[in-house]
Amino acid sequence: MTLPTGHPDRAATVTVELTRFRVPAARAGELLAARAGMVAAFAAHRPGFLGAELVRLDDETWVDVVRWAHPEDLAESRRRGADSPAVAAFFAPIAELLAAESGPATDPGADAPEAVR
């Protein structure tokens, strides 16, 4: 049985999502302009969202590092996709998804959501 987010008996397992994608260099400004709105939408409407960092690897390659309280929270977010204008605006300049991976955080103390806030 899977317990809902926030249930006191549910074990905390911080999950880190790594998504690598390509954005044409000419659209990088559009991606960056939409970032704050996407993060705010996730914080307000996606249970288990703990935070995110966006990393630019080169002119067109980016990695989004997103932390979730539980793997089920990530699964639900993926199911929802671009379900709001703010999230859709961030996804719009992405030309290609290169990789999407996730796994449990293994840093000492990172196994509880409070440790990463």
Buried (B, 14 or more C-beta within 10 A) or exposed (E): EEEEBEEEEBEEBBBBBBBBBBBBEEBBEBBBEBBEBBBEBBEEBBBBBBEBEBEEEEEBBBBBEBBBBBBBBBBBBEEEEBEBEBBBBBBEBBEEEEEEEBEEBEEEEBBBBEBBE
